[in-house]
Amino acid sequence: MASEQKKKFNEKHELRRRIFKATKAEKTNWRKVKADLSKSKEYKLLKEKEQLEKDSEQKNDVVDKSRPYSLSIAVPGQFLNNAQSSELRAYMVGQVARAATLFCVEEIVIYDESCRMTQEAIDSYWNGSWRGNTETSDSNYESCFHLAKILEYLECPQYLRKALFPIHKALRYAGLLNPLDAQHHLKSDDRSFFFREGIVLKKPVKQGRGPICDIGLEKEFQIESEIPLPPGTRVTVEIKNMDEDAKRYRGSLSSAAKVRQKTGQYWGYSVRIVTSLQETIDRSKYLTVAGVSPRGIPIGQFDVCVLNKPKILLVFGGISGVDAAVESEELAEWKRAEDAFDVLLATTASNGSRSERVEENVLAVLAQVQCRLEQLSM
């Protein structure tokens, strides 16, 4: 104890001696000298803290702040055929997107209820050759692609939409829809969060450096490590150097899963298109697959173990319900909804309407399921 006090006294005495010497020799303000010494000490402490955080990450000692479960939903694109106009079709998609964002859905699977879709058609959608010129009807699967395109557009941050989404017929009325205002839809003056969405720019970079990205700020962003990414690629990045004097911000490549793990923030949903309901029910990907049907059990009785972060998929049917979607799968092993799903969940406790709209069911079921899962997580 005495040695520590002596050490502190010597440090304090040395600081006073340096201040007096600088004041006497250089005629400078002693307050300025003391401030400079304090800054250097703070800088040293900051570097030590950064090193400790880096060592902690290397030891995989990062606390997982994400939810103890993940939710995904599956909807058939054919439910949009119930809309009387293109405006109403876009509005219905907006309702599904809002519900998915409100209740932190991580993936939206779109399946073809008619079982006519082919893998070649899905490839044409993802490579950009699908233009949406064919009118939607019950005799085709065009509504699946319309649903996917609007969902993707709404999930994308506003500052990236012009670069990622050229003018498209399916997006004609997307600008009229309510914004999702999701956690990753950050403003251009918001620097409070160190994760952002960006797009790779077509700019030359030095050897050993990563690609340059637009992340919606006044300065561009450059990935520190050399990663081959083609221009136009959407990326999630973590800003590690936001020096205002630097030419660009710098950081590393990240992902939505890492953002959820490190911060607990919801980071949008992904969109996947499959050819049929049978392809949707992937037992290797989801721990529990639940169908939504009026014949199901109340959601208050839904039981699932949340100890190992289960992935849960909620499957919604079209206008005729999930039972009709199951029966349309001629090549499937199962013929009844009870055989296709792990459990059937009832949509609502009581219905004041004779009809149930898909976009309303998505909102109602997600609200009840999340409440139930939060109870099980306590």
Secondary structure, DSSP 8 states (H G I E B T S, - for coil): -HHHHHHHHHHHHHHHHHHHHHHHHH---HHHHHHHHHHHHHHHHHHHHHHHHHHHHHTT-----S-SSEEEEEEEGGGGGG-SSHHHHHHHHHHHHHHHHHTTEEEEEEE-TTS---HHHHHHHHTT-----S---TTSSHHHHHHHHHHHHHHS-HHHHHHH----GGGTTGGGS-----TT---TT--S-SEEEEEE------TT---EEE-SSSS-EEESS-----TT-EEEEEEEE--TTSSSEEEEEE-HHHHHHHH------EEEEESSHHHH--TTT-SEEEEEEEEEE-GGG-----TT--EEEEE--BTTBHHHHHHT-TTSS--SHHHHSSEEE-S-S--SSS---HHHHHHHHHHHHHHHHHHHH-
